[in-house]
Amino acid sequence: MLGCDRELLLTAALGCSLIAYCTASGTGVACAVVLWLVIVYLLQRMAKEDVLMRMVARRERNYAGHYPAKSGLHSVIREAPRNWS
């Protein structure tokens, strides 16, 4: 849809429509439309760079605690969760 990720696009559409509905004024609707256009542009650019960017970012956030950015002899290593045995 519109050259970007469907889930992110529909979430943005829902958020912008809620902004337009809750403000119920011309300026609120105009701001929601402008915000919608900016979000669509950014999502299209993100999709051009990497189609799976949303899934990669979600996986990175999920595993960030398991792979701390530390290295060297004196770094502290966290214990693995008990259910990994």
C-alpha positions in Angstrom: 0.0 0.0 0.0 1.5 3.3 -1.2 4.9 1.8 -1.4 5.5 1.1 2.3 4.7 -1.3 5.1 1.0 -2.0 5.4 0.9 -2.3 9.2 2.8 0.9 9.9 0.7 2.8 7.3 -2.6 1.7 8.7 -1.5 2.5 12.2 -0.5 6.0 11.1 -3.8 6.4 9.3 -5.7 5.4 12.5 -3.6 7.8 14.6 -4.1 10.7 12.2 -7.8 10.1 11.8 -8.1 10.1 15.6 -6.3 13.4 15.8 -8.7 14.8 13.1 -11.8 13.4 14.8 -10.8 14.5 18.4 -9.9 18.1 17.4 -13.0 18.5 15.2 -11.7 21.8 13.8 -10.2 22.9 10.5 -6.7 23.4 11.9 -6.8 20.0 13.6 -7.8 18.2 10.4 -5.2 20.2 8.4 -2.5 19.2 10.9 -3.6 15.6 10.7 -3.4 15.6 6.9 0.0 17.2 7.0 1.2 14.7 9.6 -0.2 11.8 7.5 1.6 13.0 4.4 4.9 13.4 6.3 4.5 9.9 7.8 3.8 8.3 4.4 6.8 10.0 2.9 9.1 8.8 5.7 7.6 5.2 5.5 8.2 5.2 1.8 11.8 6.2 2.3 12.2 3.5 5.0 10.8 0.9 2.6 13.2 1.9 -0.2 16.1 1.4 2.1 15.0 -2.0 3.5 11.7 -3.7 3.0 12.0 -5.7 6.3 13.0 -2.7 8.4 10.1 -3.0 10.8 10.7 -6.6 11.5 14.5 -6.1 11.9 13.9 -3.2 14.3 11.4 -5.2 16.4 13.8 -8.2 16.6 16.7 -5.8 17.6 14.6 -4.3 20.4 13.5 -7.8 21.6 17.1 -9.1 21.8 18.9 -6.0 22.9 19.1 -7.2 26.5 20.7 -10.5 25.5 23.5 -9.0 23.5 24.9 -6.1 25.4 27.4 -3.9 23.5 30.4 -4.9 25.7 33.6 -6.6 25.0 36.9 -7.1 26.5 38.5 -9.0 29.4 36.8 -7.0 32.2 33.2 -6.9 30.8 30.4 -8.2 33.0 28.4 -11.0 31.3 24.8 -11.5 32.4 23.5 -14.9 33.1 21.4 -16.6 30.5 17.7 -17.0 31.4 16.8 -20.3 33.2 14.5 -21.4 30.4 17.4 -21.6 27.9 18.7 -24.9 29.2 
